Amino acid sequence: MDLQKQPAAPQSAAQQPAPAASALRASDADRDRIADILREALAEGRLDSDEHAERVEGVLRAKTVGELEVFIQDLPAAHGHRRQTPSYSPAPNRPTEGAIPAEADENVVAVFSAAMRKGRWRAGRRMHAYAVFGSVEIDLSEAIFEYQQVVIKAISVFGNVEIRVPENVSLRGTGGGVLGNFEVDTLDSLEPDAPVVYVDGWAVLGNIEAKPKRGKLVADILDRVQRKVDKSLRKHLDR
């Protein structure tokens, strides 16, 4: 006996084919990514100010990923030709030979007292800090770095030396203690021209500590990056 062909059962939601990536609803992160590409294209002169404004307005109205991609399809970033970034290389563990003088540019001394160096000041290539039954604080978070390599030699005898650096510099330490504490948080900056602070120290029944100060950045590095962006924009607008 012939059996009638039964109709195919409807597919469950799990069996439904996934929508194409271009048909997915765009998120705020997707819009931010496209806006960043357009901003870079403006700075490079690939778009003029009117084109940039028009495309950004379209990005804000776009509903799907596919609609967003339309606004960058004629830009190199859409095809994976992004600007190459320099390869990362950590700072050397010791200063360059001959770069640091033997004599200190400045001495900070606390004997049965407290001494500090903080605020907007110019950091030399070598600084000595001595804490004998006292406390020394060296805060480089707002300092002006005239040299890429800075050495701080710290000696603590029944005392305390605290060193704070910006988050976007490199930090290295060499030292130890006798019934004391020598602690340096190793830090590497992603900026190839960032200063490197070397802390050499010895703590005898005392404490030496060097750490980054959270939220503080070397303004000079940020200013240099901003000047590059401003120069590109001015060059474009002057055309």
C-alpha positions in Angstrom: 0.0 0.0 0.0 1.3 3.4 -1.0 1.8 5.8 1.8 1.1 9.4 1.2 4.1 11.7 1.5 3.9 13.6 4.8 4.7 17.3 4.9 8.0 18.3 6.4 7.9 19.3 10.0 8.6 23.0 10.6 12.1 23.9 11.7 12.6 24.8 15.3 14.2 28.1 16.2 17.5 26.3 16.8 17.4 24.9 13.3 16.7 28.2 11.6 19.7 29.4 9.5 21.6 32.2 11.3 21.1 35.6 9.7 24.0 37.1 7.8 26.3 39.3 9.8 25.3 42.3 7.8 21.7 41.8 8.8 22.4 41.9 12.5 21.2 44.9 14.5 24.0 47.4 15.1 25.1 48.0 18.7 26.5 51.2 20.2 30.0 49.6 20.1 29.5 49.0 16.3 28.7 52.6 15.8 31.6 53.8 17.9 34.0 51.6 15.8 32.8 53.1 12.5 32.9 56.6 13.9 36.5 56.0 15.0 37.4 54.9 11.4 35.7 58.0 10.0 37.5 60.3 12.5 40.9 58.8 11.4 40.0 59.2 7.7 39.2 62.9 8.4 42.6 63.4 10.1 44.4 61.7 7.2 42.6 63.9 4.6 40.7 61.0 3.0 37.4 62.7 3.8 36.6 66.4 3.9 34.7 68.0 6.8 31.3 67.9 4.9 31.7 64.2 3.9 32.7 63.3 7.5 29.7 65.1 9.0 27.3 63.5 6.4 28.7 60.0 7.1 28.6 60.4 10.9 25.0 61.4 10.7 24.3 58.3 8.6 26.1 56.2 11.2 23.8 57.5 13.9 20.7 56.5 11.8 21.9 53.1 10.8 20.0 50.1 12.2 22.1 47.1 11.0 25.8 46.3 10.7 25.5 46.2 6.9 24.2 49.7 6.9 27.1 50.8 8.9 29.7 49.2 6.7 28.5 51.2 3.7 30.0 54.3 5.2 33.6 52.9 5.3 33.6 50.6 2.3 35.8 53.0 0.3 38.3 53.4 3.2 41.4 51.2 3.7 40.3 50.4 7.3 37.4 48.5 5.9 39.7 46.1 4.1 42.1 45.4 6.9 44.7 47.9 5.8 45.0 49.5 9.2 48.0 51.6 10.1 50.8 49.5 11.4 51.8 50.2 15.1 55.4 49.9 16.1 56.3 46.6 17.7 56.3 46.7 21.5 59.7 46.4 23.2 60.1 46.6 27.0 62.4 49.1 28.6 66.0 48.0 29.4 66.5 46.8 33.0 69.5 49.2 33.4 70.1 52.8 32.1 72.2 53.3 29.0 75.9 53.4 29.8 77.1 56.9 30.2 73.5 58.4 30.1 73.3 59.0 33.9 75.9 61.2 35.7 77.6 60.0 38.9 76.7 63.1 40.8 73.1 63.7 41.8 71.2 66.6 40.4 69.2 66.8 43.6 69.3 65.4 47.1 66.2 64.9 49.3 67.2 64.2 52.9 65.1 63.5 56.0 66.8 62.8 59.3 64.3 62.6 62.2 62.0 64.6 59.9 60.0 64.5 56.7 60.9 65.7 53.2 59.0 65.7 49.9 59.3 66.6 46.3 56.0 66.9 44.4 53.9 69.1 42.1 55.0 70.5 38.8 58.8 70.3 38.8 61.6 69.3 36.5 63.1 65.9 37.1 66.9 65.6 36.6 68.7 62.5 35.5 69.8 61.4 39.0 68.2 62.0 42.4 69.3 60.8 45.8 66.9 60.2 48.6 68.0 59.5 52.2 65.6 58.7 55.0 67.2 58.2 58.5 64.5 57.9 61.2 62.5 60.0 58.8 60.2 60.0 55.7 60.9 61.0 52.1 58.2 61.3 49.5 59.1 61.7 45.8 56.0 62.2 43.6 56.8 62.3 39.8 53.1 62.2 38.7 53.1 65.9 37.7 56.8 66.3 37.0 58.3 67.5 33.7 60.6 64.8 32.3 63.5 66.5 30.4 65.4 63.2 30.1 64.1 59.8 29.0 66.1 58.0 31.7 65.9 59.0 35.4 67.7 57.2 38.3 66.6 57.6 41.9 69.0 56.2 44.5 67.2 55.6 47.8 68.7 54.7 51.2 66.4 54.1 54.1 67.7 53.4 57.7 64.8 53.1 60.1 63.0 55.3 57.7 60.5 55.3 54.8 61.0 56.3 51.1 57.9 56.4 48.9 58.2 57.1 45.1 55.2 57.6 42.9 55.3 57.8 39.1 52.8 58.4 36.3 51.0 55.4 34.8 52.4 55.9 31.3 56.1 55.7 32.1 58.3 52.6 32.6 59.5 51.7 36.1 62.4 49.4 37.1 64.0 48.6 40.4 67.2 47.1 41.7 67.9 46.8 45.4 67.1 44.9 48.6 66.8 45.2 52.4 68.2 44.0 55.7 65.3 43.4 58.0 63.6 45.9 55.7 61.4 46.2 52.7 62.4 47.1 49.1 59.4 47.0 46.7 59.2 48.3 43.1 56.2 47.6 40.9 57.7 46.9 37.5 55.8 49.0 34.9 56.1 49.1 31.1 54.8 51.9 28.9 53.4 51.3 25.4 54.8 54.7 24.3 58.2 54.1 22.8 59.5 57.5 23.8 58.2 57.3 27.4 60.6 58.1 30.3 62.0 55.2 32.3 62.5 55.6 36.0 65.1 53.4 37.7 65.0 53.0 41.4 68.1 51.7 43.1 67.8 51.3 46.8 68.8 49.6 50.1 66.5 49.5 53.2 68.0 48.7 56.6 65.1 48.2 59.1 63.2 50.6 56.8 61.0 50.7 53.8 61.5 51.7 50.1 58.5 51.6 47.8 58.0 52.7 44.2 54.6 52.4 42.5 52.5 54.1 39.7 50.0 56.7 40.9 46.7 55.6 39.4 45.0 58.0 37.1 48.1 60.2 36.6 49.8 60.4 33.2 52.8 62.3 31.8 51.1 65.3 30.3 54.1 65.9 27.9 53.4 62.5 26.2 49.7 63.3 25.9 50.4 66.8 24.6 52.8 65.4 21.9 50.1 63.0 20.6 47.5 65.8 20.6 49.8 68.1 18.7 50.2 65.4 16.0 46.4 65.1 15.7 46.0 68.9 15.6 48.7 69.3 13.0 47.0 66.7 10.7 43.6 68.5 11.1 45.1 72.0 10.4 46.9 70.6 7.3 43.5 69.3 6.1 41.5 72.4 6.9 44.1 74.7 5.2 43.7 73.0 1.9 
